[in-house]
Amino acid sequence: MALSEADVRSALGALVDPNTGKDYVSARAVKAIKVTGADVEVDIELGYPGRSQFEPLRREVTAALKQAGAAGAVVRMASKVVSHSVQRGVKLVPGIKNIIAVASGKGGVGKSTTAVNLALALAAEGASVGILDADIYGPSQPMMLGIAGRPQSSDGKSLEPMVGHGLQAISIGFLIDMDTPMVWRGPMVTQALEQLLKDTRWRDLDYLVVDLPPGTGDIQLTLAQKVPVTGAVIVTTPQDIALIDARKGLKMFEKVGIPILGVVENMSVHICPKCGHESHIFGAGGAQRMCKDYGTELLGQLPLDQSIREQADSGKPTVVSDPEGRAAEIYRRIARRCAVRVAELQKDMTSKFPNIVVQNT
């Protein structure tokens, strides 16, 4: 029985992408349909990086097409990440499509570990990713990425990003000795952040993950006013004291018009390595309640796991040192949800508008 294009669209319209919760037709993921008798060819383009999802999604789509009557089905999967709109009056940075800020109200909740594993997980899913260590006083990304040395400058004005585990990276930690304290006042710190962002020659990034210092001070304000942020991720633990500050961080981004992509809860449960007993050392359900109060999404919960800390300290974070492990899978799931949330935001159309030039003729 010969199929029509309408039959194929109907089959795809009834199939939901588990990562987005939307069918392929309404999500405009179907880019091409070719029907030759009872044989079908379909091109599907995801708006988020999903390399690990291509094969299971291809199998699902193929099965749905055969159930609809296709004798043979060829399904090609691809991803395309585009730029999305940012705060009004702030221009995009050349070479960067989207900037994701990773923030926490309080220090010590695992924000930098989350930021580097989020960046590595996005890269593992096929995206081009960079990380900016915006913690001027306490830079930790050089150690976490296992990068040593100084960044090069080809023109004496801009810096080439360092590279670790496939990530483009820049940090004040690359420019100073590890034990040198940054005894700087606020204006110098914010100027350093702007220079690190805008004077680095980023190479065609889908995402730049910005690892922010804790709190809601000068750097966060500069980021909100001068850096084109696509969305923010809030990191917390279930502990009430951490949640108080996490709520402040979330509300700060809301006030300046930066979308909240979701919340990551670290140290949510401790599993005894000897007996397997689960202990909620820092409390339970805190991030879930916070998400319910503010109408945002709980992106994922990480266990209190010694190996996560050891891997980050060794310069090989969890996603690269134990890619098949449970924690790495949680990080990849968080990364996919972040990317899907970004993809759902309004696209940046400034590059589509022509330049208008008024001339006397």
Secondary structure by P-SEA (a helix, b strand, c coil): ccccaaaaaaaaaaccccccccccccccccccccccccbbbbbbbbccccccaaaaaaaaaaaaaaaacccbbbbbbbbbbbbbbccccccccccccbbbbbbbcccccaaaaaaaaaaaaaaaacccbbbbcccccccccccccccbbbbbbccccccccccccccccccccccccccccccccaaaaaaaaaaaacccccccccbbbbbccccccaaaaaaaccccccbbbbbbcccaaaaaaaaaaaaaaaaacccccbbbbcccbbbcccccccccccccaaaaaaaaaacccccccccccaaaaaaaaacccccccccccaaaaaaaaaaaaaaaaaaaccccccccccbbbbbcc
